[in-house]
Amino acid sequence: MNQSNINLIYKSSFFVFFITLQFFQNPQPAQARANYPNKSVRIVVGFGAGGGTDLAARSIAQKLTENLGSTFLVDNRPGYSGSIAGEIVAKSNPDGYTILMANSTIAIPSLSLKLPFDIKKDLIPLSLIAIGPSVLVVHPNIAVSDIKSLIALAKIKPKSLTFGSGGIGNVTHLAMELLMSSAGIEMIHVPYKGGAPSVTGLISGEVQTLFTSIPTALPQILSKKMRAIGVSISKRSSALPQIPTIAESGLPGYYAASWYGLLLPKGVPQTIISQLSKEIIVTMDTIAIRDGMLKQGFEPVGNKPDEFSKLILEELIRWEKVVKDAGIKPE
């Protein structure tokens, strides 16, 4: 065998070795990886069906199902202010088939001594879906018509009024803590496992007041099962234009927004992150989604991962200050 044949055999063997090595390092061919999603995708929600987080998840899930051809399923896993769902997603296979729909509560880790995941290390922000003001509502049997009369009643009867929330550390809890701190009043906290159960508690008379999302409260307000007296952000809601903001009702500067966003477990391939991000931005820009969310009381967004990541970092700092100023102890 001459030297040229030996060199040819050597080069061929090296080529086969190189191709084999690439296969084992990246066993899925590029075409297969590009076929995402090729099975059902689970959107895990840390709160019960009917709450603001659940409604936001179902709006985006339906449209993604239509656009991508695979079913996006909403999986409600309520408990521990959304942390159960956060842990499920953080510890899931990072293949893009498990997504977390979180709300503002995920940016309030300072209320827990030990969470089962670290939002900054274990999760990847994908997109901010919507911002939603909370609405302060009261039971119709309570002689309260606005923020000032609620504050006056709470001062006459300190620690006698009860307020519900979507759970300890939930943004609906902290929104009321911020209000009590700003107004110099005290009420008794009754936490529930999600926004929808807290609304049920108010309607049944278990609690007398609470903050909840506008999409959750709107049907009950229209049917007069509860009375709206204030909106938590700096402008009135297009869904409840007649209801003043809390800031314009005697507590200037008051602001407590809820937001809803999608996150992935750390390790999801960048190609999938980019594909999902682009699809979500396109989806959120459709007239049907935007109009539907506005009617429910959401302010639709749909932004890029780096923009959502910046918001979360800002929220972590802001809510930590609220918790500290209100003297709330972690559990």
KAKALIN-V50555 format. One record per run of one state. SS is the DSSP state (hx for helix, st for strand, lp for the rest). FROM is the first residue (numbers start at 1). LEN is the number of residues. Records with the same first field share a line. If there is no record, write none. Layout:
# KAKALIN-V50555
SS->FROM-LEN / FROM-LEN
This chain:
# KAKALIN-V50555
lp->1-2 / 26-4 / 34-7 / 46-6 / 69-3 / 77-3 / 91-7 / 108-1 / 112-7 / 140-7 / 157-5 / 166-5 / 184-4 / 192-3 / 205-4 / 223-3 / 232-13 / 246-1 / 250-7 / 266-4 / 285-2 / 297-1 / 301-4 / 327-5
hx->3-23 / 30-4 / 52-17 / 80-11 / 104-4 / 109-3 / 119-4 / 147-10 / 171-13 / 195-10 / 214-9 / 247-3 / 270-15 / 287-10 / 305-22
st->41-5 / 72-5 / 98-6 / 123-17 / 162-4 / 188-4 / 209-5 / 226-6 / 245-1 / 257-9 / 298-3
